[in-house]
Amino acid sequence: MATGLESGAELQLPGLRRAAAHLGGLLGPRADIGSGPGVMTCVLAEAFAGAEAFAGAETVAVDATPGLLDRVRARAGKLGPGDRVAVRHAYRRT
């Protein structure tokens, strides 16, 4: 499942990068809610990396599936923005 999610999102990278560039003018923290394997999380972290106003800021990946959060960590480490990406496990209270 995770591989399919990641591959599908990677097909959308040009559009995701355009969206992240458009958001680049906005201030504040970034959270990728329902991050899945972290494709958009990494795009956001890359887009905001050079912005002086966001020096040291993190992009936070939030998902309910621990295995997908492991993919976020691995992807961020492999692509470079690992130090600017944090993960948070979302869980459902019963």
N, C-alpha and C positions, 0 to 999 in steps of 0.2 A: 504494500500500500504506500509506504513512505517514498519508495523509488518512483512510483507513478505520479505522486503529488509533486515531487521535486522536478521530474522531467516535464510535466505539464506546465509548471510555473516557469521553468527555464525557457520554454517556447515563447513566453510572454515578456521576456526580459526587456526588449526595446520599449514596449509600452510602460512597463514598470519603471524603467529609468526615466522616461519622460515625465511620468507622474511624480517621481521623487524630485526631479529638477524643479518642477512647478511648485512643490511643497517647500523647496529650499528657502523661500523667503519668509516662511512662517517661523515664529519663535516658539520655544517651549520644548518639552520632552517629547520623545516619539515612542509609541508603543504599537507593536504589531500584534493585535488581539486575534487569536486563532491563527497563530503564525505558521502552523504546519512545519515543514522542514526548514523554514527560515529564508527562503529565496528573497522575499520582499524585505525582511529584516536586514539582510546584508546589503541590499540595494539602498535602503534608507541610511544605514551606517556609512556606506561609501559616499552617498550624496552629501551628507552633512559633515564629512570628515574635514574638508577644507574650509569650512565656514568658521571664521574667527570667533563669531558670537557663540559657537557651540563647542569650543575647545574643551575636550574632556567629557563631553556629554555622551550618554549612552543611548542606544536604541534597545528597547526591551521587548523580547519575544515572549508572548504569553500563550500557552496552549495547555490542554487538559491531558495530552498524551505524552508521558515521559520519554518514550522512544523518539518522538518527533523533536522534543527539546534536545535530545542527544544529537540529532541530525543538525539542529541549529548550531550547536557548539562546534561540531566538526566542520560544518560549512564555513562558519565565521573564522575558524582557525586556519582553514585551508586557503580562503580567499583574502585574508589579511585584516578584516575589521574586528577580529576576535577580542581585542582589548576595548572595543567600543560597543560590544553586544553583551547584554545580560539576559538571562532566561528566568522566567517565573512559571511555576506550575499552577495552573488554574484547576481548582477542584470544586466539585459540586457538594454543597452542604445538604445533608438529608435531614 
